[in-house]
Amino acid sequence: MHRFHPSPNLLLIGGPKTGTTSLMHWLSSHEQIHHPWPNESHFLMAGPAEFPTSPIHPKGTTILAPRADLDGVAEHQWVMDKSTFHLYSERALEAVSEHLPDARVIITLRHPVDLMLSMHQEHRKRLTEYETDQDTMIELARAQSFLPDEDVPETYSFLRFPRMKAPTLQWIEALGERIRVVPLASIADDPLGTTNTLLSWLETPIMPPDTELPRYNERGQMNPAGWAKTLRKPPSFLSGLAKILLPTKGLRRAVLDPIRSPGFKPVSTDSPELEAQLRLELEAAFAEEIEFQDNLSSYIDPSLIVGPG
C-alpha cells in the first residue's frame, strides 16, 4: 500500500452518528492537530467498498478519497483523519497495523438503537434519492430478523453499524494502548473534559477551562418543501435546456450549484417517537451490543476508556 507523506497519525474511526463530527472539529481546532480533508476521507478503504455504506451505495461501490490539504501540515504534531466506516473495515485495520505503526486511534460508541434511528435520519438528510420512512425501514429490518446482509444495502447500514462490539474488540486486540474508546455520553455530557483527556493522551497542551465547544452535525432532514425538491431534482426539460445553454459540466456547476444549493440545505427536525413496545423489540435485537456498552470496563481495560465505562 502506498503511503502519502506525512501519513495520518491520529485516526478517528467512528462509528457513524456517535459524535465524531463534533470531536473532529474540537480536536482540529488545536494548533497542534491538522485535519486535511473537508470531512471524511475513508482513504484506507479507497477502491471497491467492502460492504454497503448506505441504502443506495451497495458493496463494490467505488470509494474515492477527497484531495487532502497538506499545506503547512509538517508544522503540526498530529495529522488527523476522520473516517467512520474504518471501524468496520478489515482493509483499514490491516493498513493501520502494517503501515501506520505510530498512529493512535479513537473509537466512539453510542447506544445501538439510537444509532440505528439516527443513521436513518442522516440518510434521509443527506441522500436525495432515499425517501424510505422510519416505519418502513424498521419493517424491512424486521423481515431480516434484524440481521445485516451485505447483499441488502437497503437495511445494511441500520443493522451493521450499530453492532460495534466485535470491531471495537478487534481493533483493541490489534493495537492495544494505541486506542482510546469514547462513549457518546462523554462527548455529550462533558465536551471540554473529554477533549482535554484526549489531548493529554496525545501529549499536547489542553484547552483553557473557559473554552466553548459548539456541537456539529445535529439531527435534521432534507427540506420537504416543493421548491426545495425541485432544486434538488429539476424537471428533465430544465436539465436538458441547461446542457444546451451551458455545454460543459464545469460551467453548469459554476452557474447552477449556487442556485440549487438552498435545496440541499437540511432543516432541523425532532426524532420520530418510538412506541415503548417497539423500542423493547429493537433493544432485544441489539441486546449483546447494549450489554457490551453497559459493561464496557468488563471487556476493555478501563485505562483505554474516556469517561464512564
Secondary structure, DSSP 8 states (H G I E B T S, - for coil): ----SS---EEE---TTSSHHHHHHHHHTSTTEE--SSSB--GGG-EE-SS--BTTB-TT-EE-------TTGGG-SEEEEE-TTGGG-HHHHHHHHHH-TT-EEEEEE--HHHHHHHHHHHHHHH-TT----HHHHHHHHHHTTT---TT-HHHHHHHHTT--HHHHHHHHHHHGGGEEEEEHHHHHH-HHHHHHHHHHHTTS----TT------S-S-B---SHHHHHHHS--HHHHHHHHHHS-SHHHHHHHHHHHHGGGG--B--------HHHHHHHHHHTHHHHHHHHTHHHHS-GGGBSS--
